[in-house]
């Protein structure tokens, strides 16, 4: 009998990543995204972040043709590494996310 791979797990592992640099703010530290997918985000910032396995709250600023949006999210840190330019890369698995409109009159 041949083993079959769980298709939902396979889909999570193969989620398409989009390379993009968007401003972020994670647990009090500013950074920038390196890539984003439907299941996670990779953030690069100057200071180290939480350790692997811990939960982190963050947001990503989004500029769209219809106005500014903010992606507020919570995720699990799955990877923390020092990147080649001395900054820190944080791989985050998304657990919860909400997209909110940003009222430009309040900015």
C-alpha positions, 0 to 999 in steps of 0.5 A: 500500500502506497503512502499519500501525503496530506494535501492540506499540509502540502499546500501549507508548505508550498504557499506561494511567497511574494517578495515585497518590502513593506513597513512593519512594526513588531512588538515595538520594533520597526522592520520591513517584510522580505516576503509574504504568503497566505500562511506567513511572513518574513520580517527583517529588523535591526534588533533581535525579536522573540524566540522560536515558538513564542507568539508575536503581535505585529502590523504591516502598512499597506498602500493600495489604490483605494487608500492605506490599509493596516494588516494587524496580525498575531503569529508564531515565531518559527525562525530567528536568524542573523542575516548577512547585513547584521540585521535579524530575520524572523519567520512568522506563521500567521495565526490571526490577521485583520485588515483595517482601513487607515483614516488618513485624517488621523495620520 
